[in-house]
């Protein structure tokens, strides 16, 4: 279906004036769903996200991602966090989609001054802490892609790692260690997850590209919205610290941590917490390696993953081994 016709149908279904649609503009940055900005004659802006065909290559957890996206924005509204609001959601329609309000701003980039950056990281910490106050009905992905929600975090996370390793085997992704060896390393550390007893909202994709920065006239920059919540799950809020410091260490981000703690977030980095962080880093980096095959990335992107992400995956696995050994001896 042509983008214009699809946009008009979605607008009509949402009881919006489809006849006043003036522009459909593709938005870049997404790697799975199709994302378009819709502009109406009165200046209203919406974002339409459309799922790929069911036959498109994907990782297991990516089934029905739009369910998770809609759930994230519902929860973000509950927490009073700056994020899109869902206008229409069609999971069982011929073309699965989410229509949402458009947030102001552009993805976070390097144009900020240092005082501006520090102020925004502090505000981001406050907003993420508010996200983490929202609790869910169980642990895992709300889409049901990996089965029903689990009663405990250890069970849910084990299933998530097993699924991405199964994907890696199926697509023959280039992992730095055999998938079975990675599974054994992770499995040995899973008892550390038993400290997590309440399922909380985790975005799990809060890198700079999914944080919009708005610059209102005559004012300083502010966070315009936290977007692309399609990879959310109910789990350990500590897991969000991985993408918030992608390929780095959140402990160095004192401005973020100050805002997070100020808003009531718990950010402690004792040995059990560092072990959990290493597990979550491993999971994210496994996803980043495994998805290169179904995404059919170009040579430059594949090289970046192998030269930048894979060494971080190796480091995380070694940290799991060291911390788990010490933790279980204590």
Secondary structure, 3 states (H helix, E strand, C coil): CCHHHHHHHHHHHCCCCHHHEEEEEECCCCCCCEEEEEEECCCCEEEEEECCCCCCCCCHHHCCHHHHHHHHHHHHHHHCCCECCEEEEECCCCCCEEEEECCCCEECCCCCCHHHHHHHHHHHHHHHHHHCCCECCCEECCCCCCCCCECCHHHHHHHHHHHHHHHHHHHCCCCCCCHHHHHHHHHHHHHHHHHCCCCEEECCCCCHHHEEEECCCCCCCEEEEECCHHHCEEECHHHHHHHHCCCCCHHHCHHHHHHHHHCCCCCCCCHHHHHHHHHHHHHHHHHHHHHHHHCCCCHHHHHHHHHHHHHHHHHHHHHHHHHHHHHHHC
